[in-house]
């Protein structure tokens, strides 16, 4: 880690080090996959200063995790852990904070933003360790399981249908299907999106939008990269929805549900040119990812590992 520009470890005063040696050592002791993820994320930062901040925040969060649950891995935390860490920082309850002093709200917000950026990067790389546990098979689930998954060409037609729904003014349905197809998110996660969940996450090439969602029932904070097809749709919805209100809702203002999303999926499939029976057999659960790797099957792989110093 100390070989990255700006992160040469500082072992004693005025030794030329740029980052706390303890922070560097803590990250270097991580398992290889987690180490590569943190290193690649820091490497993509635009300056030495942002790398130093990123390293300090991740190291602080990792120490808190180990104090809270020594068995919990950095790539397996949930939104509840982020919330707890930020609340303890705000109230001065972090045991490793000097004098255990409360941190300013702006400082806590910056810490949260840094951590969300890291988990957005890790999610995009397909390495976040959130395993979904399937429930008992129902008759509907067995029928869905027997339906062939969408082929690449069918997904292309579905995206084409999304564009046609958008052209017809059906922005909410188009956005919902675009997000479903590109993220594999659950219906309740999509139904709960608000303006505050649409963020810009900085990467090495600049700033790109990402949707930050909370999975109901698990409180997992996850960052879904927004596809180019969905970006203008989300901009329209964000401009037309008050803060705190769902972005995706029915024309009469009522919340959407799984049946509404299934109808929108069928309409998009028909508009894109899928055969009618195939379009009516589609179900949102067919696009639901069961692992992070499934969510981002088209995402680029992590850079090759860098040698540990």
MARMINU-946865 format. One record per residue (C-alpha): x, y, z; residue in three letters; residue number from 0. Coordinates in Angstrom, 1 decimal. Example, Ala and Ser with C-alpha at 12.3 -4.5 7.8 and 13.67 -1.06 7.14 Angstrom:
c1 = 12.3, c2 = -4.5, c3 = 7.8, code = Ala, pos = 0
c1 = 13.7, c2 = -1.1, c3 = 7.1, code = Ser, pos = 1
This chain:
c1 = 0.0, c2 = 0.0, c3 = 0.0, code = Unk, pos = 0
c1 = 2.9, c2 = 2.3, c3 = 0.8, code = Unk, pos = 1
c1 = 4.0, c2 = 2.2, c3 = -2.8, code = Unk, pos = 2
c1 = 1.0, c2 = 4.1, c3 = -4.0, code = Unk, pos = 3
c1 = 1.8, c2 = 7.8, c3 = -4.6, code = Unk, pos = 4
c1 = 1.1, c2 = 9.8, c3 = -1.5, code = Unk, pos = 5
c1 = 0.9, c2 = 6.8, c3 = 0.9, code = Unk, pos = 6
c1 = 4.5, c2 = 6.3, c3 = 1.9, code = Unk, pos = 7
c1 = 4.2, c2 = 5.2, c3 = 5.5, code = Unk, pos = 8
c1 = 5.2, c2 = 7.5, c3 = 8.3, code = Unk, pos = 9
c1 = 7.1, c2 = 5.6, c3 = 11.1, code = Unk, pos = 10
c1 = 8.5, c2 = 8.5, c3 = 13.1, code = Unk, pos = 11
c1 = 8.3, c2 = 12.3, c3 = 13.0, code = Unk, pos = 12
c1 = 9.8, c2 = 14.0, c3 = 10.0, code = Unk, pos = 13
c1 = 10.9, c2 = 10.8, c3 = 8.4, code = Unk, pos = 14
c1 = 9.3, c2 = 11.8, c3 = 5.0, code = Unk, pos = 15
c1 = 6.3, c2 = 9.6, c3 = 5.4, code = Unk, pos = 16
c1 = 3.0, c2 = 10.8, c3 = 4.0, code = Unk, pos = 17
c1 = 0.4, c2 = 8.5, c3 = 5.7, code = Unk, pos = 18
c1 = 0.1, c2 = 6.9, c3 = 9.1, code = Unk, pos = 19
c1 = 2.2, c2 = 3.8, c3 = 9.2, code = Unk, pos = 20
c1 = -0.4, c2 = 2.0, c3 = 11.3, code = Unk, pos = 21
c1 = -3.0, c2 = 2.7, c3 = 8.7, code = Unk, pos = 22
c1 = -0.8, c2 = 1.3, c3 = 5.9, code = Unk, pos = 23
c1 = 0.1, c2 = -1.8, c3 = 8.0, code = Unk, pos = 24
c1 = -3.6, c2 = -2.4, c3 = 8.8, code = Unk, pos = 25
c1 = -4.6, c2 = -2.5, c3 = 5.1, code = Unk, pos = 26
c1 = -1.5, c2 = -4.5, c3 = 4.1, code = Unk, pos = 27
c1 = -2.6, c2 = -7.2, c3 = 6.5, code = Unk, pos = 28
c1 = -6.0, c2 = -7.7, c3 = 4.8, code = Unk, pos = 29
c1 = -6.7, c2 = -10.8, c3 = 2.7, code = Unk, pos = 30
c1 = -5.5, c2 = -10.6, c3 = -0.9, code = Unk, pos = 31
c1 = -8.9, c2 = -9.9, c3 = -2.5, code = Unk, pos = 32
c1 = -9.8, c2 = -7.1, c3 = 0.0, code = Unk, pos = 33
c1 = -6.3, c2 = -5.7, c3 = -0.2, code = Unk, pos = 34
c1 = -6.5, c2 = -5.5, c3 = -4.1, code = Unk, pos = 35
c1 = -9.9, c2 = -3.8, c3 = -3.8, code = Unk, pos = 36
c1 = -8.8, c2 = -1.1, c3 = -1.4, code = Unk, pos = 37
c1 = -5.5, c2 = -0.6, c3 = -3.4, code = Unk, pos = 38
c1 = -7.3, c2 = -0.3, c3 = -6.8, code = Unk, pos = 39
c1 = -9.8, c2 = 2.1, c3 = -5.3, code = Unk, pos = 40
c1 = -7.1, c2 = 4.3, c3 = -3.8, code = Unk, pos = 41
c1 = -5.0, c2 = 4.1, c3 = -7.0, code = Unk, pos = 42
c1 = -7.9, c2 = 5.6, c3 = -8.9, code = Unk, pos = 43
c1 = -8.1, c2 = 8.6, c3 = -6.7, code = Unk, pos = 44
c1 = -7.1, c2 = 11.8, c3 = -8.5, code = Unk, pos = 45
c1 = -4.6, c2 = 13.1, c3 = -6.0, code = Unk, pos = 46
c1 = -2.3, c2 = 12.1, c3 = -3.1, code = Unk, pos = 47
c1 = -4.5, c2 = 14.1, c3 = -0.7, code = Unk, pos = 48
c1 = -7.7, c2 = 12.1, c3 = -1.6, code = Unk, pos = 49
c1 = -5.7, c2 = 8.9, c3 = -1.3, code = Unk, pos = 50
c1 = -4.6, c2 = 9.9, c3 = 2.1, code = Unk, pos = 51
c1 = -8.1, c2 = 10.7, c3 = 3.2, code = Unk, pos = 52
c1 = -9.5, c2 = 7.5, c3 = 1.7, code = Unk, pos = 53
c1 = -6.8, c2 = 5.4, c3 = 3.5, code = Unk, pos = 54
c1 = -7.5, c2 = 7.1, c3 = 6.8, code = Unk, pos = 55
c1 = -11.3, c2 = 6.7, c3 = 6.7, code = Unk, pos = 56
c1 = -11.2, c2 = 3.0, c3 = 5.6, code = Unk, pos = 57
c1 = -8.6, c2 = 2.2, c3 = 8.3, code = Unk, pos = 58
c1 = -10.7, c2 = 4.0, c3 = 10.9, code = Unk, pos = 59
c1 = -13.8, c2 = 2.1, c3 = 9.8, code = Unk, pos = 60
c1 = -11.9, c2 = -1.2, c3 = 9.7, code = Unk, pos = 61
c1 = -10.6, c2 = -0.7, c3 = 13.3, code = Unk, pos = 62
c1 = -14.2, c2 = 0.1, c3 = 14.4, code = Unk, pos = 63
c1 = -15.4, c2 = -3.1, c3 = 12.7, code = Unk, pos = 64
c1 = -12.8, c2 = -5.2, c3 = 14.5, code = Unk, pos = 65
c1 = -13.8, c2 = -3.7, c3 = 17.8, code = Unk, pos = 66
c1 = -17.4, c2 = -4.4, c3 = 17.1, code = Unk, pos = 67
c1 = -17.3, c2 = -7.8, c3 = 15.4, code = Unk, pos = 68
c1 = -13.8, c2 = -9.3, c3 = 14.9, code = Unk, pos = 69
c1 = -15.2, c2 = -11.9, c3 = 12.5, code = Unk, pos = 70
c1 = -16.9, c2 = -9.4, c3 = 10.1, code = Unk, pos = 71
c1 = -15.0, c2 = -8.8, c3 = 6.9, code = Unk, pos = 72
c1 = -14.7, c2 = -5.4, c3 = 5.3, code = Unk, pos = 73
c1 = -16.5, c2 = -6.5, c3 = 2.1, code = Unk, pos = 74
c1 = -19.4, c2 = -8.0, c3 = 4.1, code = Unk, pos = 75
c1 = -20.8, c2 = -5.0, c3 = 6.0, code = Unk, pos = 76
c1 = -24.3, c2 = -3.8, c3 = 5.7, code = Unk, pos = 77
c1 = -25.9, c2 = -0.3, c3 = 5.8, code = Unk, pos = 78
c1 = -26.6, c2 = -0.8, c3 = 9.5, code = Unk, pos = 79
c1 = -22.9, c2 = -1.0, c3 = 10.1, code = Unk, pos = 80
c1 = -22.3, c2 = 2.3, c3 = 8.2, code = Unk, pos = 81
c1 = -25.1, c2 = 4.0, c3 = 10.1, code = Unk, pos = 82
c1 = -23.8, c2 = 2.7, c3 = 13.5, code = Unk, pos = 83
c1 = -20.2, c2 = 3.9, c3 = 12.7, code = Unk, pos = 84
c1 = -21.3, c2 = 7.3, c3 = 11.6, code = Unk, pos = 85
c1 = -23.6, c2 = 7.7, c3 = 14.6, code = Unk, pos = 86
c1 = -20.8, c2 = 6.8, c3 = 17.0, code = Unk, pos = 87
c1 = -18.5, c2 = 9.2, c3 = 15.3, code = Unk, pos = 88
c1 = -21.1, c2 = 12.0, c3 = 15.6, code = Unk, pos = 89
c1 = -21.6, c2 = 11.4, c3 = 19.3, code = Unk, pos = 90
c1 = -18.0, c2 = 10.9, c3 = 20.1, code = Unk, pos = 91
c1 = -18.4, c2 = 7.2, c3 = 21.0, code = Unk, pos = 92
c1 = -15.6, c2 = 5.9, c3 = 18.8, code = Unk, pos = 93
c1 = -13.1, c2 = 4.4, c3 = 21.2, code = Unk, pos = 94
c1 = -10.1, c2 = 5.3, c3 = 19.0, code = Unk, pos = 95
c1 = -11.1, c2 = 8.9, c3 = 18.4, code = Unk, pos = 96
c1 = -8.7, c2 = 11.2, c3 = 20.3, code = Unk, pos = 97
c1 = -10.4, c2 = 12.2, c3 = 23.6, code = Unk, pos = 98
c1 = -13.5, c2 = 10.5, c3 = 22.2, code = Unk, pos = 99
c1 = -14.7, c2 = 13.8, c3 = 21.0, code = Unk, pos = 100
c1 = -17.8, c2 = 14.2, c3 = 18.9, code = Unk, pos = 101
c1 = -17.1, c2 = 14.9, c3 = 15.2, code = Unk, pos = 102
c1 = -18.9, c2 = 17.7, c3 = 13.3, code = Unk, pos = 103
c1 = -21.8, c2 = 16.7, c3 = 11.1, code = Unk, pos = 104
c1 = -19.9, c2 = 17.8, c3 = 8.0, code = Unk, pos = 105
c1 = -16.9, c2 = 15.6, c3 = 9.0, code = Unk, pos = 106
c1 = -19.2, c2 = 12.6, c3 = 9.6, code = Unk, pos = 107
c1 = -20.9, c2 = 13.3, c3 = 6.2, code = Unk, pos = 108
c1 = -17.5, c2 = 13.2, c3 = 4.5, code = Unk, pos = 109
c1 = -16.6, c2 = 9.9, c3 = 6.2, code = Unk, pos = 110
c1 = -19.9, c2 = 8.4, c3 = 5.0, code = Unk, pos = 111
c1 = -19.3, c2 = 9.7, c3 = 1.5, code = Unk, pos = 112
c1 = -15.8, c2 = 8.2, c3 = 1.4, code = Unk, pos = 113
c1 = -17.1, c2 = 4.8, c3 = 2.6, code = Unk, pos = 114
c1 = -20.0, c2 = 4.9, c3 = 0.1, code = Unk, pos = 115
c1 = -17.5, c2 = 5.6, c3 = -2.7, code = Unk, pos = 116
c1 = -15.4, c2 = 2.6, c3 = -1.6, code = Unk, pos = 117
c1 = -18.4, c2 = 0.3, c3 = -1.5, code = Unk, pos = 118
c1 = -19.7, c2 = 1.6, c3 = -4.8, code = Unk, pos = 119
c1 = -16.3, c2 = 0.7, c3 = -6.3, code = Unk, pos = 120
c1 = -16.3, c2 = -2.7, c3 = -4.6, code = Unk, pos = 121
c1 = -19.8, c2 = -3.4, c3 = -5.8, code = Unk, pos = 122
c1 = -19.0, c2 = -2.4, c3 = -9.3, code = Unk, pos = 123
c1 = -16.0, c2 = -4.8, c3 = -9.3, code = Unk, pos = 124
c1 = -18.3, c2 = -7.6, c3 = -8.0, code = Unk, pos = 125
c1 = -16.5, c2 = -8.4, c3 = -4.8, code = Unk, pos = 126
c1 = -19.0, c2 = -7.3, c3 = -2.1, code = Unk, pos = 127
c1 = -19.8, c2 = -10.4, c3 = 0.0, code = Unk, pos = 128
c1 = -23.6, c2 = -10.3, c3 = 0.5, code = Unk, pos = 129
c1 = -25.0, c2 = -13.8, c3 = 0.0, code = Unk, pos = 130
c1 = -28.8, c2 = -14.0, c3 = -0.6, code = Unk, pos = 131
c1 = -30.4, c2 = -16.9, c3 = 1.1, code = Unk, pos = 132
c1 = -33.3, c2 = -18.2, c3 = -1.0, code = Unk, pos = 133
c1 = -36.6, c2 = -19.0, c3 = 0.7, code = Unk, pos = 134
c1 = -38.6, c2 = -22.2, c3 = 0.3, code = Unk, pos = 135
c1 = -39.7, c2 = -22.7, c3 = -3.3, code = Unk, pos = 136
c1 = -43.3, c2 = -21.7, c3 = -4.0, code = Unk, pos = 137
c1 = -45.4, c2 = -22.7, c3 = -7.0, code = Unk, pos = 138
c1 = -44.8, c2 = -19.3, c3 = -8.6, code = Unk, pos = 139
c1 = -41.0, c2 = -19.5, c3 = -8.0, code = Unk, pos = 140
c1 = -40.9, c2 = -23.1, c3 = -9.4, code = Unk, pos = 141
c1 = -42.7, c2 = -21.8, c3 = -12.6, code = Unk, pos = 142
c1 = -40.3, c2 = -18.8, c3 = -12.8, code = Unk, pos = 143
c1 = -37.3, c2 = -21.2, c3 = -12.3, code = Unk, pos = 144
c1 = -38.5, c2 = -23.2, c3 = -15.2, code = Unk, pos = 145
c1 = -38.5, c2 = -20.2, c3 = -17.6, code = Unk, pos = 146
c1 = -35.3, c2 = -19.8, c3 = -19.6, code = Unk, pos = 147
c1 = -33.3, c2 = -16.7, c3 = -18.5, code = Unk, pos = 148
c1 = -33.1, c2 = -13.7, c3 = -20.8, code = Unk, pos = 149
c1 = -30.5, c2 = -14.2, c3 = -23.5, code = Unk, pos = 150
c1 = -28.2, c2 = -11.3, c3 = -24.5, code = Unk, pos = 151
c1 = -30.3, c2 = -10.5, c3 = -27.6, code = Unk, pos = 152
c1 = -33.5, c2 = -10.5, c3 = -25.5, code = Unk, pos = 153
c1 = -31.9, c2 = -8.0, c3 = -23.1, code = Unk, pos = 154
c1 = -31.0, c2 = -5.8, c3 = -26.0, code = Unk, pos = 155
c1 = -34.6, c2 = -5.9, c3 = -27.2, code = Unk, pos = 156
c1 = -35.8, c2 = -5.2, c3 = -23.6, code = Unk, pos = 157
c1 = -33.5, c2 = -2.1, c3 = -23.5, code = Unk, pos = 158
c1 = -35.0, c2 = -1.1, c3 = -26.8, code = Unk, pos = 159
c1 = -38.4, c2 = -1.4, c3 = -25.4, code = Unk, pos = 160
c1 = -37.4, c2 = 0.8, c3 = -22.4, code = Unk, pos = 161
c1 = -36.4, c2 = 3.5, c3 = -24.8, code = Unk, pos = 162
c1 = -39.8, c2 = 3.3, c3 = -26.5, code = Unk, pos = 163
c1 = -41.7, c2 = 3.5, c3 = -23.2, code = Unk, pos = 164
c1 = -39.7, c2 = 6.6, c3 = -22.4, code = Unk, pos = 165
c1 = -40.5, c2 = 8.1, c3 = -25.8, code = Unk, pos = 166
c1 = -44.2, c2 = 7.5, c3 = -25.0, code = Unk, pos = 167
c1 = -43.9, c2 = 9.5, c3 = -21.8, code = Unk, pos = 168
c1 = -43.9, c2 = 6.5, c3 = -19.4, code = Unk, pos = 169
c1 = -40.8, c2 = 7.6, c3 = -17.6, code = Unk, pos = 170
c1 = -41.4, c2 = 5.8, c3 = -14.3, code = Unk, pos = 171
c1 = -42.0, c2 = 2.4, c3 = -16.0, code = Unk, pos = 172
c1 = -39.0, c2 = 3.0, c3 = -18.3, code = Unk, pos = 173
c1 = -36.7, c2 = 3.9, c3 = -15.4, code = Unk, pos = 174
c1 = -37.9, c2 = 1.0, c3 = -13.3, code = Unk, pos = 175
c1 = -37.3, c2 = -1.6, c3 = -16.1, code = Unk, pos = 176
c1 = -34.0, c2 = 0.0, c3 = -17.0, code = Unk, pos = 177
c1 = -32.8, c2 = -0.3, c3 = -13.4, code = Unk, pos = 178
c1 = -34.2, c2 = -3.8, c3 = -13.0, code = Unk, pos = 179
c1 = -32.4, c2 = -5.0, c3 = -16.1, code = Unk, pos = 180
c1 = -29.1, c2 = -3.3, c3 = -15.3, code = Unk, pos = 181
c1 = -28.9, c2 = -4.0, c3 = -11.5, code = Unk, pos = 182
c1 = -31.0, c2 = -7.0, c3 = -10.7, code = Unk, pos = 183
c1 = -32.4, c2 = -5.1, c3 = -7.7, code = Unk, pos = 184
c1 = -35.5, c2 = -6.2, c3 = -5.8, code = Unk, pos = 185
c1 = -38.9, c2 = -4.6, c3 = -6.5, code = Unk, pos = 186
c1 = -39.1, c2 = -3.1, c3 = -3.0, code = Unk, pos = 187
c1 = -35.6, c2 = -1.6, c3 = -3.3, code = Unk, pos = 188
c1 = -36.6, c2 = 0.1, c3 = -6.6, code = Unk, pos = 189
c1 = -39.9, c2 = 1.3, c3 = -5.0, code = Unk, pos = 190
c1 = -38.0, c2 = 2.9, c3 = -2.2, code = Unk, pos = 191
c1 = -35.6, c2 = 5.0, c3 = -4.3, code = Unk, pos = 192
c1 = -35.7, c2 = 8.8, c3 = -3.6, code = Unk, pos = 193
c1 = -33.8, c2 = 11.8, c3 = -5.0, code = Unk, pos = 194
c1 = -31.3, c2 = 11.4, c3 = -2.1, code = Unk, pos = 195
c1 = -30.4, c2 = 7.9, c3 = -3.4, code = Unk, pos = 196
c1 = -29.1, c2 = 9.2, c3 = -6.7, code = Unk, pos = 197
c1 = -25.5, c2 = 10.2, c3 = -6.1, code = Unk, pos = 198
c1 = -22.4, c2 = 10.9, c3 = -8.0, code = Unk, pos = 199
c1 = -19.5, c2 = 8.6, c3 = -7.1, code = Unk, pos = 200
c1 = -16.0, c2 = 9.8, c3 = -8.2, code = Unk, pos = 201
c1 = -13.9, c2 = 7.3, c3 = -10.0, code = Unk, pos = 202
c1 = -10.6, c2 = 7.6, c3 = -11.9, code = Unk, pos = 203
c1 = -12.2, c2 = 8.9, c3 = -15.0, code = Unk, pos = 204
c1 = -14.3, c2 = 11.6, c3 = -13.3, code = Unk, pos = 205
c1 = -17.8, c2 = 11.5, c3 = -11.8, code = Unk, pos = 206
c1 = -20.4, c2 = 9.0, c3 = -12.7, code = Unk, pos = 207
c1 = -23.9, c2 = 8.5, c3 = -11.3, code = Unk, pos = 208
c1 = -24.8, c2 = 5.7, c3 = -9.0, code = Unk, pos = 209
c1 = -27.9, c2 = 4.6, c3 = -7.2, code = Unk, pos = 210
c1 = -27.5, c2 = 4.0, c3 = -3.5, code = Unk, pos = 211
c1 = -30.2, c2 = 1.7, c3 = -2.2, code = Unk, pos = 212
c1 = -31.2, c2 = -0.1, c3 = 1.0, code = Unk, pos = 213
c1 = -32.4, c2 = -3.7, c3 = 0.7, code = Unk, pos = 214
c1 = -35.5, c2 = -4.1, c3 = 2.9, code = Unk, pos = 215
c1 = -35.2, c2 = -6.7, c3 = 5.5, code = Unk, pos = 216
c1 = -31.4, c2 = -6.8, c3 = 5.4, code = Unk, pos = 217
c1 = -30.5, c2 = -3.1, c3 = 5.6, code = Unk, pos = 218
c1 = -27.7, c2 = -3.7, c3 = 3.1, code = Unk, pos = 219
c1 = -26.4, c2 = -0.4, c3 = 1.6, code = Unk, pos = 220
c1 = -25.4, c2 = -1.2, c3 = -2.0, code = Unk, pos = 221
c1 = -24.3, c2 = 1.1, c3 = -4.9, code = Unk, pos = 222
c1 = -25.7, c2 = 0.2, c3 = -8.3, code = Unk, pos = 223
c1 = -24.0, c2 = 1.7, c3 = -11.3, code = Unk, pos = 224
c1 = -26.5, c2 = 3.5, c3 = -13.4, code = Unk, pos = 225
c1 = -26.7, c2 = 2.5, c3 = -17.0, code = Unk, pos = 226
c1 = -26.5, c2 = 5.2, c3 = -19.7, code = Unk, pos = 227
c1 = -30.1, c2 = 4.2, c3 = -20.6, code = Unk, pos = 228
c1 = -31.4, c2 = 5.0, c3 = -17.1, code = Unk, pos = 229
c1 = -29.4, c2 = 8.2, c3 = -16.5, code = Unk, pos = 230
c1 = -31.7, c2 = 10.7, c3 = -18.4, code = Unk, pos = 231
c1 = -34.8, c2 = 9.0, c3 = -17.0, code = Unk, pos = 232
c1 = -33.5, c2 = 9.4, c3 = -13.4, code = Unk, pos = 233
c1 = -32.7, c2 = 13.0, c3 = -14.1, code = Unk, pos = 234
c1 = -36.3, c2 = 13.6, c3 = -15.2, code = Unk, pos = 235
c1 = -37.7, c2 = 11.9, c3 = -12.2, code = Unk, pos = 236
c1 = -35.3, c2 = 13.6, c3 = -9.8, code = Unk, pos = 237
c1 = -36.4, c2 = 17.0, c3 = -11.2, code = Unk, pos = 238
c1 = -40.1, c2 = 16.2, c3 = -10.7, code = Unk, pos = 239
c1 = -40.1, c2 = 14.6, c3 = -7.3, code = Unk, pos = 240
c1 = -39.9, c2 = 16.4, c3 = -3.9, code = Unk, pos = 241
c1 = -37.1, c2 = 15.3, c3 = -1.6, code = Unk, pos = 242
c1 = -37.9, c2 = 12.2, c3 = 0.3, code = Unk, pos = 243
c1 = -40.7, c2 = 11.0, c3 = -2.0, code = Unk, pos = 244
c1 = -40.3, c2 = 7.8, c3 = -4.1, code = Unk, pos = 245
c1 = -38.9, c2 = 8.4, c3 = -7.6, code = Unk, pos = 246
c1 = -40.8, c2 = 5.5, c3 = -9.1, code = Unk, pos = 247
c1 = -44.6, c2 = 5.6, c3 = -8.4, code = Unk, pos = 248
c1 = -47.9, c2 = 5.1, c3 = -10.2, code = Unk, pos = 249
c1 = -49.5, c2 = 8.0, c3 = -12.1, code = Unk, pos = 250
c1 = -51.9, c2 = 8.5, c3 = -9.2, code = Unk, pos = 251
c1 = -49.1, c2 = 8.7, c3 = -6.7, code = Unk, pos = 252
c1 = -49.6, c2 = 5.3, c3 = -5.2, code = Unk, pos = 253
c1 = -46.5, c2 = 3.2, c3 = -4.5, code = Unk, pos = 254
c1 = -45.4, c2 = 0.5, c3 = -7.0, code = Unk, pos = 255
c1 = -45.2, c2 = -3.2, c3 = -6.2, code = Unk, pos = 256
c1 = -44.0, c2 = -6.4, c3 = -7.7, code = Unk, pos = 257
c1 = -47.2, c2 = -6.7, c3 = -9.9, code = Unk, pos = 258
c1 = -46.7, c2 = -3.2, c3 = -11.2, code = Unk, pos = 259
c1 = -43.1, c2 = -3.9, c3 = -12.0, code = Unk, pos = 260
c1 = -44.0, c2 = -7.1, c3 = -13.8, code = Unk, pos = 261
c1 = -46.6, c2 = -5.3, c3 = -16.0, code = Unk, pos = 262
c1 = -44.0, c2 = -2.7, c3 = -16.8, code = Unk, pos = 263
c1 = -41.5, c2 = -5.4, c3 = -17.7, code = Unk, pos = 264
c1 = -44.0, c2 = -7.1, c3 = -20.0, code = Unk, pos = 265
c1 = -44.9, c2 = -3.8, c3 = -21.7, code = Unk, pos = 266
c1 = -41.2, c2 = -3.0, c3 = -22.3, code = Unk, pos = 267
c1 = -40.6, c2 = -6.5, c3 = -23.7, code = Unk, pos = 268
c1 = -43.5, c2 = -6.2, c3 = -26.0, code = Unk, pos = 269
c1 = -42.4, c2 = -2.7, c3 = -27.1, code = Unk, pos = 270
c1 = -38.9, c2 = -4.0, c3 = -27.8, code = Unk, pos = 271
c1 = -40.2, c2 = -6.8, c3 = -30.0, code = Unk, pos = 272
c1 = -40.0, c2 = -9.9, c3 = -27.9, code = Unk, pos = 273
c1 = -42.6, c2 = -12.5, c3 = -28.8, code = Unk, pos = 274
c1 = -45.9, c2 = -12.0, c3 = -26.9, code = Unk, pos = 275
c1 = -45.8, c2 = -15.2, c3 = -25.0, code = Unk, pos = 276
c1 = -42.2, c2 = -14.8, c3 = -24.0, code = Unk, pos = 277
c1 = -42.9, c2 = -11.2, c3 = -22.9, code = Unk, pos = 278
c1 = -45.8, c2 = -12.3, c3 = -20.7, code = Unk, pos = 279
c1 = -43.7, c2 = -15.1, c3 = -19.2, code = Unk, pos = 280
c1 = -41.1, c2 = -12.7, c3 = -17.9, code = Unk, pos = 281
c1 = -41.0, c2 = -11.9, c3 = -14.2, code = Unk, pos = 282
c1 = -38.9, c2 = -9.4, c3 = -12.3, code = Unk, pos = 283
c1 = -37.5, c2 = -12.3, c3 = -10.2, code = Unk, pos = 284
c1 = -35.9, c2 = -13.7, c3 = -13.4, code = Unk, pos = 285
c1 = -33.7, c2 = -10.6, c3 = -13.4, code = Unk, pos = 286
c1 = -33.0, c2 = -10.6, c3 = -9.7, code = Unk, pos = 287
c1 = -29.3, c2 = -11.3, c3 = -9.0, code = Unk, pos = 288
c1 = -28.4, c2 = -13.8, c3 = -6.3, code = Unk, pos = 289
c1 = -24.8, c2 = -12.6, c3 = -5.9, code = Unk, pos = 290
c1 = -22.9, c2 = -9.4, c3 = -6.5, code = Unk, pos = 291
c1 = -21.0, c2 = -11.1, c3 = -9.4, code = Unk, pos = 292
c1 = -24.3, c2 = -11.8, c3 = -11.1, code = Unk, pos = 293
c1 = -25.3, c2 = -8.2, c3 = -10.7, code = Unk, pos = 294
c1 = -22.3, c2 = -7.0, c3 = -12.5, code = Unk, pos = 295
c1 = -21.5, c2 = -9.7, c3 = -15.0, code = Unk, pos = 296
c1 = -20.5, c2 = -7.1, c3 = -17.6, code = Unk, pos = 297
c1 = -18.4, c2 = -5.1, c3 = -15.2, code = Unk, pos = 298
c1 = -14.6, c2 = -5.0, c3 = -15.6, code = Unk, pos = 299
c1 = -12.4, c2 = -7.1, c3 = -13.4, code = Unk, pos = 300
c1 = -10.2, c2 = -5.8, c3 = -10.7, code = Unk, pos = 301
c1 = -6.7, c2 = -4.7, c3 = -11.7, code = Unk, pos = 302
c1 = -4.0, c2 = -7.4, c3 = -11.1, code = Unk, pos = 303
c1 = -2.6, c2 = -7.5, c3 = -7.6, code = Unk, pos = 304
c1 = 0.2, c2 = -5.1, c3 = -6.8, code = Unk, pos = 305
c1 = 3.1, c2 = -6.5, c3 = -4.7, code = Unk, pos = 306
c1 = 2.9, c2 = -5.9, c3 = -1.0, code = Unk, pos = 307
c1 = 5.8, c2 = -3.9, c3 = 0.3, code = Unk, pos = 308
